Amino acid sequence: MLHPSYADLMNTVNSQVEEGETPIVNSRYSIVMATAKRARQLIDGDESFVKTDGKKPLSTAVEELDKGTIQILND
């Protein structure tokens, strides 16, 4: 099971959105795409923003998103 949950990640990402504005993330798909893209960046050599301790790139990307060290930007 993925910890944190998709719902928790969506709440974290959308926490900066004012009431009445369009949320940044509307679906699990958006979370999956964002974390996969960040994991590819980590694989390509980008520096991690959290302590990794040998974690896999996808786990690191999820933790970064959950802690708010990375953000999802709208197009």
C-alpha positions in Angstrom: 0.0 0.0 0.0 1.2 3.5 -0.9 1.8 5.8 2.1 0.7 8.5 2.0 -2.5 7.8 0.1 -3.5 9.5 -3.2 -6.1 11.5 -1.3 -3.5 12.8 1.1 -1.2 13.7 -1.7 -4.0 15.5 -3.5 -4.8 17.5 -0.4 -1.2 18.4 0.1 -0.8 19.7 -3.5 -4.1 21.6 -3.4 -3.5 23.1 0.0 -2.2 26.4 -1.5 -5.3 26.8 -3.7 -7.8 29.5 -2.5 -11.4 28.4 -2.2 -13.3 28.9 -5.4 -10.1 28.5 -7.6 -9.5 25.5 -9.8 -7.5 22.8 -7.9 -4.1 22.0 -9.2 -4.7 18.2 -9.1 -8.1 16.7 -9.9 -7.3 13.0 -10.2 -4.9 10.2 -9.3 -3.6 10.3 -12.8 -2.1 13.8 -12.2 -0.3 12.5 -9.0 1.0 9.5 -10.9 2.3 11.5 -13.8 3.9 14.1 -11.5 5.7 11.6 -9.4 6.8 9.5 -12.4 8.3 12.6 -14.0 10.1 13.5 -10.8 11.4 9.9 -10.5 12.8 10.1 -14.0 14.6 13.4 -13.1 16.1 11.7 -10.0 17.2 8.7 -12.2 18.8 11.2 -14.6 20.9 12.6 -11.7 18.9 15.5 -10.2 19.5 16.1 -6.5 16.9 14.8 -4.1 15.3 17.3 -1.7 14.7 14.7 1.1 17.0 12.2 2.8 16.8 9.1 0.6 18.6 6.3 2.5 18.7 4.1 -0.6 15.0 4.5 -1.4 13.9 3.9 -4.9 13.4 7.1 -7.1 9.6 6.8 -7.1 9.4 6.5 -3.3 11.7 9.6 -3.1 9.4 11.5 -5.5 6.3 10.6 -3.5 8.0 11.7 -0.2 9.1 15.0 -1.8 5.6 15.7 -3.0 4.1 14.8 0.4 6.5 17.1 2.2 5.9 20.0 -0.2 9.5 20.2 -1.4 8.3 19.9 -5.0 5.2 21.4 -6.5 3.0 20.5 -9.5 2.5 23.4 -11.8 -0.4 23.9 -14.1 0.3 24.4 -17.8 
